[in-house]
Amino acid sequence: MSLFPPYRLAHWISYSPLYGKDAQDLYNDANNGIGPENVHRPDYQPPTDGPVLPGSGETWKHAKQIAFGDFSGTGHSDLLVIWTDGEVTLYPGDGNGGFRPERRLLAPNTGWKPAATITASDFTGSNQFDLMVRWDDGRMTLHGDVGSNGFGAGIEMAPSGSIWSHATKIAAGRFNATTYVTDLRVRWSSGALNNYVGTTTGGLGSEQTIHGPNKTWTHSVIMTTGQFTSDGLTNDLIIRWSGGETTMYKDTRMNNLGTEIMIAPPA
């Protein structure tokens, strides 16, 4: 027998339908600004089970440089793209592995076509990522808070004609076990590898040599950094080599590469 009369329990009862994946997809579309008007566009592509970016492979063949970082100050990584026609666009991250609608930061222009290599980090200490650009002529510029401020002339970190014209790859990371990700790792055309520790608006930081000219390292074609392992103090370095092999250097420090781990064998 119940200890309470039925009317005493009535206010405890509630009902709700069970919503499935379709309802969740509808909510995600609304949250990401995707509405019915997009469905009828000729370039619309329906969502899949994984994160997707708009456009086809033919479109993305024209992506000249890409960089990830929290350009919007949301705590999620965004994707910044420099296209072959000089256009610069930003795809804000949605926090679920996908992206919100594209934002144009610069229309197609000739001024940004000579951007040779880029990397992103919070060099200005404002909790929004900044863009470091190495230009074809050896100039280096730092563009702060581009997600909020867009692009101006930037801060010149090295002049035209400088030795930085030989900086084949640059990647921002934390190699000094400090709070901020303000170090630069540079692979030179000779295969030499250097760090520039504590890069800020005031300069490119203190130079550290990892190794000198090295024929093997001239075959490193992609270089990126991230916190892929559990050390938590410094970043790891990932290299994709010309033969297709991909390796990770775990817990790399200022003056050494850390432990090498093969991720993918040669093609």
Wavefront OBJ file of the C-alpha trace (Angstrom):
o trace
v 0.000 0.000 0.000
v 1.262 3.498 -0.835
v 2.058 5.699 2.129
v 0.848 8.798 0.233
v -2.509 9.537 -1.440
v -2.387 9.570 -5.276
v -2.935 13.322 -5.472
v 0.214 13.853 -3.386
v 2.342 12.162 -6.129
v 0.760 13.743 -9.208
v 3.211 16.627 -9.379
v 6.141 14.174 -9.591
v 5.099 12.838 -13.016
v 6.311 14.246 -16.358
v 6.462 12.931 -19.896
v 8.775 13.583 -22.873
v 9.181 11.978 -26.293
v 12.438 10.182 -27.033
v 14.509 12.134 -29.564
v 17.037 10.396 -31.797
v 19.894 11.359 -34.123
v 17.643 13.309 -36.530
v 16.664 15.727 -33.791
v 20.271 16.093 -32.697
v 21.324 16.822 -36.303
v 18.573 19.443 -36.574
v 19.768 21.108 -33.382
v 23.401 21.068 -34.564
v 22.433 22.607 -37.917
v 20.545 25.404 -36.176
v 23.405 25.990 -33.745
v 25.886 26.177 -36.626
v 23.815 28.556 -38.739
v 22.757 25.990 -41.356
v 19.188 26.632 -42.458
v 16.758 25.633 -45.248
v 18.077 28.400 -47.496
v 21.343 26.483 -47.830
v 19.705 23.248 -48.921
v 18.675 24.745 -52.253
v 22.100 26.154 -53.075
v 23.797 24.321 -55.971
v 26.968 23.828 -53.909
v 25.142 22.464 -50.842
v 26.415 19.132 -49.578
v 24.377 17.232 -46.989
v 26.102 16.437 -43.703
v 27.794 13.099 -43.158
v 28.575 11.226 -39.966
v 31.956 13.007 -39.683
v 33.180 16.595 -39.744
v 33.128 18.090 -43.237
v 34.178 21.329 -44.880
v 32.217 22.961 -47.705
v 33.343 22.496 -51.274
v 34.807 19.637 -53.237
v 38.322 18.314 -53.644
v 38.619 20.511 -56.707
v 38.060 23.572 -54.489
v 40.543 22.481 -51.829
v 43.281 21.959 -54.401
v 43.570 25.767 -54.280
v 44.253 25.917 -50.530
v 47.866 27.149 -50.501
v 48.475 27.445 -46.746
v 46.462 26.330 -43.699
v 46.846 26.941 -39.974
v 44.860 25.846 -36.935
v 44.317 27.930 -33.821
v 41.764 29.564 -31.562
v 41.379 32.686 -33.689
v 37.867 33.369 -32.348
v 38.660 33.184 -28.632
v 36.077 30.439 -28.030
v 38.424 27.752 -26.735
v 37.946 25.722 -29.948
v 40.410 25.400 -32.799
v 39.503 27.154 -36.039
v 40.897 26.598 -39.526
v 42.485 29.522 -41.384
v 43.121 29.094 -45.117
v 45.147 31.179 -47.566
v 44.055 30.377 -51.127
v 46.132 30.563 -54.286
v 44.315 33.755 -55.383
v 45.263 35.547 -52.138
v 41.864 35.152 -50.466
v 41.979 34.364 -46.739
v 39.062 32.614 -45.038
v 38.333 31.313 -41.560
v 36.279 28.250 -40.621
v 35.344 28.621 -36.920
v 35.379 25.359 -34.988
v 32.092 24.234 -33.440
v 33.666 22.355 -30.519
v 32.397 18.999 -31.816
v 35.034 18.331 -34.442
v 33.181 20.266 -37.135
v 33.109 23.811 -38.445
v 30.654 26.694 -38.577
v 30.058 28.626 -41.812
v 33.042 30.184 -43.549
v 34.093 33.759 -42.763
v 36.018 35.763 -45.344
v 38.890 37.710 -43.798
v 40.379 38.981 -47.069
v 38.965 39.011 -50.584
v 41.155 37.654 -53.419
v 44.166 39.954 -53.784
v 47.721 39.958 -55.079
v 49.245 41.035 -51.762
v 48.750 37.689 -50.036
v 49.720 35.446 -52.941
v 53.446 35.520 -51.923
v 52.738 34.022 -48.440
v 55.245 31.151 -48.438
v 54.556 29.452 -45.103
v 52.477 30.261 -42.014
v 51.967 29.188 -38.427
v 49.647 30.295 -35.628
v 49.910 30.829 -31.885
v 49.108 33.415 -29.217
v 52.297 35.448 -29.617
v 50.599 38.643 -28.390
v 49.221 37.073 -25.188
v 45.605 38.124 -25.746
v 43.973 34.655 -25.637
v 43.342 34.803 -29.377
v 45.670 33.202 -31.871
v 47.850 35.321 -34.140
v 49.285 34.497 -37.555
v 53.008 34.439 -38.334
v 53.765 34.687 -42.065
v 57.009 34.068 -43.926
v 56.892 35.724 -47.343
v 58.642 34.722 -50.557
v 61.144 37.583 -50.242
v 62.290 36.600 -46.731
v 60.115 39.074 -44.854
v 58.430 37.832 -41.656
v 55.277 39.484 -40.304
v 53.109 38.909 -37.245
v 49.369 39.626 -37.453
v 47.690 39.789 -34.059
v 44.130 38.662 -33.250
v 43.161 38.232 -36.897
v 39.834 36.619 -35.957
v 38.714 39.909 -34.378
v 40.861 42.538 -36.079
v 41.398 41.146 -39.570
v 44.654 41.886 -41.354
v 46.641 45.087 -41.403
v 50.266 45.501 -42.344
v 51.234 43.456 -39.312
v 54.415 43.756 -37.262
v 57.585 43.206 -39.278
v 59.669 40.558 -37.523
v 62.331 40.306 -40.257
v 62.870 42.520 -43.323
v 62.727 41.642 -47.000
v 65.922 39.944 -48.155
v 66.607 38.399 -44.741
v 67.901 34.898 -44.089
v 64.311 33.879 -43.412
v 63.818 33.345 -47.142
v 65.541 29.996 -46.403
v 63.055 29.055 -43.646
v 61.326 26.233 -45.512
v 58.969 25.247 -42.675
v 57.934 27.055 -39.497
v 55.756 25.677 -36.694
v 54.756 27.318 -33.428
v 54.858 25.222 -30.272
v 55.856 25.061 -26.624
v 59.333 23.576 -26.247
v 60.463 25.395 -23.106
v 57.934 24.032 -20.557
v 56.431 27.497 -20.041
v 52.797 28.561 -19.813
v 52.489 30.061 -23.276
v 52.937 28.566 -26.734
v 55.350 31.190 -28.042
v 58.266 29.215 -29.469
v 59.047 28.729 -33.148
v 60.594 25.618 -34.667
v 62.246 26.306 -38.021
v 63.470 23.879 -40.671
v 65.885 25.601 -43.047
v 66.512 24.777 -46.715
v 69.834 23.198 -45.681
v 68.023 20.742 -43.385
v 69.192 22.556 -40.245
v 66.678 22.745 -37.384
v 66.405 25.612 -34.898
v 64.139 26.872 -32.130
v 63.315 30.500 -31.400
v 62.196 30.515 -27.772
v 59.860 33.197 -26.414
v 58.739 34.786 -29.669
v 56.559 37.848 -29.051
v 55.719 41.151 -30.700
v 59.150 42.321 -29.548
v 61.116 39.818 -31.627
v 61.678 36.273 -32.802
v 63.038 35.033 -29.492
v 66.240 33.386 -28.377
v 67.807 31.083 -30.988
v 68.522 27.452 -30.027
v 70.253 25.006 -32.395
v 68.887 21.463 -32.526
v 71.117 20.315 -35.370
v 73.027 21.869 -38.242
v 72.634 21.244 -41.986
v 71.298 17.730 -42.484
v 70.566 16.043 -45.807
v 67.914 13.762 -44.307
v 65.887 16.708 -43.018
v 65.735 18.333 -46.443
v 63.167 15.577 -47.160
v 60.781 16.772 -44.418
v 57.862 18.249 -46.356
v 55.271 18.884 -43.612
v 56.001 19.934 -40.026
v 53.437 20.575 -37.295
v 53.266 20.558 -33.503
v 50.686 19.660 -30.884
v 50.010 18.032 -27.528
v 49.609 14.472 -28.789
v 51.111 12.612 -25.795
v 50.668 12.781 -22.041
v 53.763 14.752 -21.048
v 51.805 18.004 -20.774
v 54.926 20.163 -20.422
v 56.083 20.576 -24.006
v 54.663 19.892 -27.456
v 55.358 16.993 -29.766
v 56.574 17.399 -33.340
v 55.073 15.547 -36.324
v 56.987 15.253 -39.600
v 55.772 13.898 -42.911
v 58.683 12.920 -45.150
v 58.895 13.031 -48.951
v 58.697 9.219 -49.100
v 55.336 9.203 -47.266
v 56.692 8.144 -43.872
v 55.254 10.074 -40.918
v 57.056 10.280 -37.583
v 56.365 11.907 -34.240
v 59.034 13.264 -31.931
v 57.566 12.926 -28.460
v 58.152 15.603 -25.794
v 60.585 17.602 -27.891
v 62.617 20.176 -25.973
v 64.573 23.326 -26.799
v 67.762 21.562 -27.854
v 66.662 18.018 -28.692
v 64.008 16.229 -30.710
v 62.731 13.849 -28.060
v 61.768 10.222 -28.719
v 61.039 9.296 -32.334
v 57.888 7.224 -32.986
v 56.797 6.016 -36.434
v 53.141 6.808 -37.143
v 52.950 5.691 -40.790
v 55.544 3.735 -42.829
v 56.865 4.914 -46.203
v 54.382 4.655 -49.081
l 1 2 3 4 5 6 7 8 9 10 11 12 13 14 15 16 17 18 19 20 21 22 23 24 25 26 27 28 29 30 31 32 33 34 35 36 37 38 39 40 41 42 43 44 45 46 47 48 49 50 51 52 53 54 55 56 57 58 59 60 61 62 63 64 65 66 67 68 69 70 71 72 73 74 75 76 77 78 79 80 81 82 83 84 85 86 87 88 89 90 91 92 93 94 95 96 97 98 99 100 101 102 103 104 105 106 107 108 109 110 111 112 113 114 115 116 117 118 119 120 121 122 123 124 125 126 127 128 129 130 131 132 133 134 135 136 137 138 139 140 141 142 143 144 145 146 147 148 149 150 151 152 153 154 155 156 157 158 159 160 161 162 163 164 165 166 167 168 169 170 171 172 173 174 175 176 177 178 179 180 181 182 183 184 185 186 187 188 189 190 191 192 193 194 195 196 197 198 199 200 201 202 203 204 205 206 207 208 209 210 211 212 213 214 215 216 217 218 219 220 221 222 223 224 225 226 227 228 229 230 231 232 233 234 235 236 237 238 239 240 241 242 243 244 245 246 247 248 249 250 251 252 253 254 255 256 257 258 259 260 261 262 263 264 265 266 267
